[in-house]
Amino acid sequence: MLTPRVIERIVEAALDEDAPWGDITSETLIPEDAIARAELTSREPGVFSGGEVFATAFRLTDPAIHVDVRYADGEAFAARRTLAVVSGPARAVLTAERVGLNFVQRMSGVATLTARYVAEVAHTGARIADTRKTTPLLRAFERHAVRCGGGHNHRTSLSDAVMAKDNHLAVLKDRGVSVTAALNGAIARLPHTTHVEVEVDRLDQIDAVLAAGVDTIMLDNFSLDDLRAGVRRIGGGATVEASGGISLESVRAVAETGVDVISVGALTHSARALDLGLDIRVDVHEE
């Protein structure tokens, strides 16, 4: 998802939002011939993500700016490390500073939180996955950051997989339609490559879904005992996903119930921006 075209489109929109008619502070205060060198430094440990996004913010502002990204996406770092060095025309460096920093702080925050979840379940076979609870228009950035932290991506959008949730099942029930029959009919109309997942919130819903031969069954907001019972009932007939308010404190116990996937909305909707700083030194050339 994180192609150069996607990066440029989103970063350009962010730059337009931040300086729609230019940066009047830098243009009126900073000499035109001033050169700046800035270091992106970590003020706490974490996992790096967004190096190309960070660099693109400066490159789109002024191609004369050079960005040396010193950590690869997905690489862990300690506090007080230099993650990237920026050098070039000072006005442009100052103009792009906040947009570049906002993106790399946000993405590294998501990657760092994801890595903590992944570490909690490393002794099991469960994988940590994100959800569609992403910042509008920033899904590609945030999902890339999840992968940088060792996590996995759920369906990208409503268009690329079937996922029948409780509200879908409620409509079927209201119309008196059998869940198994409805799923069978849907599967018959779908391409064979399309993944089908169904969410259930009670153990007694599993059999009707399992009978349709779906690919994944999501056990939503189940207790640990019910998760274990659900895994036994499904018995390898589908991938088992656990979801619903799973925290760092609870994820280990959830993984140990035997589920295959744990989807965690908090990876993207609750990750805080990592504390990274951009320290700038400006030199003015004198004749």
C-alpha positions in Angstrom: 0.0 0.0 0.0 2.8 2.4 0.8 3.9 3.2 -2.8 5.8 6.4 -3.8 2.6 7.7 -5.4 0.6 7.2 -2.2 3.3 8.9 -0.1 3.6 11.9 -2.4 -0.2 12.4 -2.6 -0.7 12.4 1.1 2.4 14.4 2.0 1.6 17.0 -0.6 -1.9 17.4 0.8 -0.4 17.8 4.3 2.1 20.4 3.1 -0.7 22.4 1.4 -2.7 22.3 4.6 0.2 23.6 6.7 1.4 26.3 4.4 -1.3 27.0 1.8 0.2 30.4 0.9 3.7 29.8 2.0 5.6 30.0 5.3 5.5 33.7 6.0 7.6 33.3 9.2 10.5 31.7 7.4 10.2 33.9 4.3 10.3 37.1 6.3 12.7 36.2 9.1 15.2 33.8 7.6 17.8 35.0 5.1 17.3 33.5 1.7 20.9 32.1 1.5 20.8 30.5 5.0 21.6 26.8 5.1 20.2 24.5 7.8 21.3 21.2 9.2 18.7 19.3 11.4 19.0 16.1 13.2 16.0 13.9 13.9 16.7 12.5 17.4 14.9 10.0 19.6 14.0 11.2 23.1 12.8 7.7 24.1 13.3 4.2 22.7 11.1 2.8 20.0 10.7 1.2 16.6 11.3 3.4 13.6 8.7 3.9 10.8 8.1 6.5 8.2 11.6 7.2 7.0 10.5 7.7 3.3 7.5 9.7 4.4 9.7 12.0 6.5 12.2 12.5 3.6 9.4 13.2 1.1 8.1 16.1 3.2 11.4 17.9 2.7 12.0 16.8 -0.9 8.5 18.0 -2.0 9.2 21.4 -0.2 12.5 21.9 -2.0 14.4 19.3 -4.0 17.7 20.9 -2.9 17.2 19.5 0.6 19.1 16.3 1.3 17.8 13.8 3.9 20.0 11.0 5.2 17.7 8.5 6.9 20.0 6.4 9.2 17.5 3.8 10.5 15.5 1.4 8.5 11.7 1.1 8.9 11.1 -1.6 11.5 14.5 -1.1 13.2 14.5 -0.6 17.0 16.4 2.3 18.5 17.4 3.6 21.9 16.9 7.0 23.3 19.2 9.8 22.2 19.9 8.3 18.8 20.2 10.3 15.5 17.6 8.7 13.2 18.0 11.1 10.2 19.9 14.2 9.2 18.4 16.9 7.0 20.4 19.6 5.3 19.6 22.3 2.8 18.0 25.7 2.3 16.9 26.8 5.8 13.6 28.3 4.8 12.5 25.1 3.2 13.8 22.9 6.0 11.8 25.0 8.5 8.7 24.9 6.3 8.7 21.1 6.0 9.8 20.5 9.6 6.4 20.0 11.3 4.8 17.9 8.6 7.7 15.6 8.4 8.0 15.3 12.1 4.2 14.7 12.6 4.2 11.8 10.2 7.4 10.1 11.6 6.3 10.5 15.2 2.8 9.1 14.5 4.1 6.1 12.4 6.9 5.3 14.9 4.4 5.4 17.7 2.2 2.9 16.0 5.2 0.7 15.2 6.4 0.8 18.8 3.0 0.0 20.3 2.6 -2.9 17.8 6.0 -4.3 18.7 4.9 -4.4 22.4 1.8 -6.4 21.5 3.8 -8.8 19.3 6.3 -9.4 22.1 3.5 -10.4 24.5 2.4 -13.2 22.2 5.7 -14.3 20.8 5.6 -17.6 22.6 2.3 -18.6 20.9 1.2 -19.1 17.4 -1.1 -16.1 17.4 -0.5 -13.1 15.1 -1.3 -9.5 16.0 -3.4 -7.7 13.3 -4.7 -4.2 12.9 -8.3 -3.1 12.1 -10.0 -0.5 9.9 -10.0 1.9 12.9 -7.4 4.1 11.3 -7.1 7.8 10.8 -9.1 8.8 7.7 -6.8 9.1 4.6 -3.8 7.8 6.6 -4.6 4.1 6.5 -1.6 3.3 4.2 0.8 5.0 6.6 -0.6 3.5 9.8 -0.8 0.0 8.3 2.7 0.2 7.1 3.7 1.2 10.6 1.9 -1.9 12.0 4.0 -4.1 9.8 7.1 -2.3 10.9 6.2 -3.3 14.5 5.9 -7.0 13.5 2.1 -7.0 13.2 -0.1 -8.0 10.3 -2.8 -6.2 8.3 -6.4 -7.1 8.3 -8.5 -6.4 5.2 -7.5 -3.1 3.6 -11.0 -1.9 2.9 -14.6 -2.8 2.5 -13.9 -3.8 -1.1 -11.3 -6.6 -0.7 -12.9 -9.1 1.7 -16.3 -10.2 3.0 -16.7 -9.6 6.7 -20.2 -10.1 8.1 -20.4 -8.5 11.5 -23.1 -8.5 14.1 -25.2 -5.8 12.4 -25.2 -7.8 9.1 -26.4 -10.9 11.0 -29.0 -8.8 12.8 -30.5 -7.7 9.5 -30.6 -11.3 8.3 -32.3 -12.4 11.5 -34.9 -9.6 11.2 -35.7 -10.8 7.7 -36.0 -14.4 8.8 -33.1 -15.5 6.7 -30.9 -18.4 7.7 -27.4 -17.4 8.4 -26.0 -20.5 6.8 -28.2 -20.1 3.7 -27.3 -16.5 3.3 -23.5 -17.2 3.6 -23.7 -20.1 1.2 -25.5 -17.9 -1.3 -22.9 -15.1 -0.9 -20.0 -17.5 -1.3 -21.5 -19.0 -4.4 -21.5 -15.5 -6.0 -18.0 -14.5 -5.0 -14.8 -15.2 -6.8 -13.0 -18.2 -5.3 -10.1 -15.9 -4.2 -12.3 -13.7 -1.9 -11.8 -14.3 1.8 -15.0 -14.6 3.9 -15.0 -13.8 7.6 -18.0 -13.8 10.0 -18.1 -12.2 13.5 -20.0 -14.0 16.2 -20.6 -12.8 19.8 -21.9 -16.0 21.3 -20.8 -19.6 21.2 -24.2 -20.8 20.0 -23.7 -18.8 16.7 -20.6 -20.7 15.7 -22.2 -23.9 14.2 -24.4 -22.1 11.7 -21.4 -20.0 10.5 -19.1 -23.0 10.4 -21.6 -25.0 8.3 -21.2 -22.4 5.5 -17.5 -23.1 5.2 -16.3 -19.6 5.8 -12.5 -18.8 6.0 -12.4 -17.0 9.4 -14.6 -16.8 12.4 -14.2 -13.8 14.7 -15.0 -14.3 18.3 -15.9 -10.9 19.5 -15.7 -9.9 23.1 -15.5 -13.5 24.3 -14.4 -14.4 27.8 -11.2 -16.4 28.0 -13.2 -19.6 28.8 -15.5 -19.0 25.9 -12.5 -18.3 23.6 -11.1 -21.7 24.6 -14.5 -23.3 24.0 -14.8 -21.6 20.6 -11.4 -22.8 19.5 -12.4 -26.3 20.4 -15.8 -26.1 18.6 -14.3 -24.7 15.4 -11.7 -27.4 15.6 -9.5 -26.2 12.7 -12.5 -25.7 10.4 -11.7 -22.0 10.0 -9.1 -19.5 11.2 -10.1 -18.2 14.6 -9.8 -14.5 15.3 -10.3 -12.9 18.7 -11.3 -9.2 18.9 -12.9 -6.7 21.2 -11.1 -4.4 23.7 -7.9 -6.4 23.9 -5.2 -4.6 25.8 -1.5 -5.1 26.4 -2.4 -6.4 29.8 -4.8 -9.0 28.4 -3.4 -10.0 25.0 -1.0 -12.7 26.4 -3.9 -14.6 28.0 -6.0 -14.2 24.8 -3.2 -15.7 22.7 -2.8 -18.6 25.1 -6.4 -19.7 24.4 -5.2 -21.0 21.0 -6.7 -18.4 18.7 -4.9 -17.8 15.4 -5.3 -14.0 15.0 -5.9 -11.2 17.5 -7.1 -8.0 16.0 -6.4 -4.8 18.0 -8.0 -1.5 17.1 -5.7 0.2 19.7 -2.7 -0.3 17.4 -3.9 2.6 15.3 -6.7 4.5 17.2 -4.8 4.7 20.5 -1.1 4.8 19.7 0.5 8.0 20.9 3.1 9.9 18.9 6.6 8.9 19.8 8.8 11.6 21.3 11.1 12.5 18.5 12.8 15.9 18.1 14.2 17.8 15.1 17.1 20.1 16.3 18.0 22.7 13.7 21.2 24.7 13.3 21.2 27.5 10.7 24.3 29.0 9.0 24.1 32.2 7.1 26.6 32.7 4.2 28.3 36.1 4.2 30.0 37.7 1.3 
